[in-house]
């Protein structure tokens, strides 16, 4: 190289130091996409979930105390509302970093509103309807408006998605408030209309006149984070069944028969844990991370497919309480539907998830549903404790069947591509 060449050579200047994100630097509020921490659930998220431990208890307690056709429909409405406010918050914290003080403060505000929501569940269709509706709307709309502020100006795709989402939530909000103010039968129909609007929104890709539709296939998803968040919510619900059984046991005389049924109740909870977690959340997360349309897969697996799992666990908790209190005698419809319906709905949810990430449906779950269908006609000829033990037997069969099948597939090298 000649001297002339050296004189013309450009010496790169050092890069300017990276400026630390300030408290109100909204660009720094986004969750970083880092390989080593992509599945990390932040402590503020876990703290936020504490409210939903109480919420799950209130839901099962209300269903047990209002177990009629109307009470059942009301319980479904409340479960869907609770799940919707939780999963929408989970989607937002998939984009925003809960370790940033403003985002953390948002979660704390939502936590307080969630506490009001939970305490009103028992009388959500009576005196506390406005508290429930007001807390729900405040959480849904308030969180979305905060996310819009956080994403404005530096994350146009996410901002547009949240803007359309907010429009749908604003559309449903008057139905919640009007239902609470009017009360009576109209309240139930108006709240069902509100939920219909909100649950249709993702299916329609949040299409809004003048704003178009959200390209959900392009959504930036941390699959591992979403999988872990939903798994933690399932643990909350499973923990509620343990608490419900323990609460019932405290009020009863501890005879050998009651102790045996309490052990069976615990075994049902363990079986559900095994069926849900033995498959492994990692596979669902990996499917999302590798899929060409991760947002669409995440919407199916986490937004919708977990609903029957949560509902099934809550229904199982009701069945545990009913059988522990009245283990012998005739089996009424309330007990039979809870004892058999809970495991059936739970298995349907797992079937939905596992079928979405594998090329075929798991035979063990189909077999379990078939067994429950066979048992159902004989439900009213059995005593409650006998039906209870039969449902436990079905869940154990499904868990063992799936375990053996997965182990056999792993031995042949096919386990990674099949659910069984």
C-alpha positions, 0 to 999 in steps of 0.5 A: 500500500502506497503512502497516498493510499494510506493517506486516503484510508478512512479510520473508523471512529469509535461508536458513541456510547449507548445511552441508557433508557430513561424512565420516560424513554418509551423505546426502552419499555419494550421487552428485549428479544434475547436468546438466553432470556426469551422465556423469562417470566418477570417477578412483577408478572408473578406478583400480578398473578397472585390476584388470580389465585383468589379469583379462581377460588371465587369462581369455583365457590360461586359455581358450587353455590349457583349450580343451575342452568342459569348459574352455570351460564353465568359462571361461564361468562365470568370464567371467560371474562377473567381469562380474557383480561388475564390473557390480554395482559399476558399478550401485552407483557409479551411486548412490554418489559415488566421490569421497566418501572412504568410497565411495572406500575401498570401491572400494579394498577391492574392488580388492584383493579383485578382485586376489585374484580375478584371480590365482586365475582360472588355477587357479579349478577346481583349487587356488585355487577357495576363493580365487576363491569367497571373493574373489567372495562378499566383493566381492558381499556386502561391497559390497552391505552397504556400499551398504545402510549408505550408503543407510539412512535417507535413500534408501528406494527405493534401500535397498529395492532393494539389500536385495532384491539382497543377499538374492539374493547371500546365497542364492547365496553358499553355492553358491560356497563349497560348490563350492570346498570340494567340488571336482571335477565338483560344483564346476562344477555348484554354481557354475553353480547360483550364477550361475543364481540371480544372473542370474535375480534381475534378471529376477525383479525381485529378488522376495523373500518378505516384501519384495516386488519391486523397481520397476526401472522407477523406478530412478534411472539416470544413463544417460550414466554407465552407458554410459561405464562399459561402454564403458571395460570394452569398451576394457579387453577390446579392449586385452587383445587387443592385449596378447595379440597382442603377448605372442605376437609377442615369443615368435615369429620376426618373419617377413613372414608373422607380421608380416602376421598381427600386422597382421591381428590389430590390424585385427580389434581396430580393426574391433571398436572401430569396430563398437561405438563408431561407433554411439555410446554417446550414443544408448544413454544418451539412450534411457535418460534419455528412456525411461519405464522407464530401469531396465528399458532399462539392465538390458537394454543394460548388465547383459545385452547387454554379456556377449556383447560381452565374451565375443566379444572374449576369444574373439577374443584366443584366436583371435589367439594360436592363429593367430599360433602355428600359422598354417599346416597343418590347422585344428582345431576349437579354432582354427576355433571361436575365429576364427569364434566370437569375431566371431560372439558379438561381433556378436550382442552388438552386435545386441542393444544396437543393436536395443534402442535402434532400431526395427529390427535393423542389416542390417550385423550380420545380414549379417556373421553370415550371412557367418560362417555361410557360411564355417563349413562350409569352415573345416576345408578352409582353413589357419588364416591363411586363416580368420583373414583371412576373419574379418577381412574379415567384420568390415571389411565390417560396419564399412564397411556400417554406416558407409555406412548411418548416413551415408546415414540422417543425410543424409536426417534419419533417422539419429537414429531408426534403427540403420541 
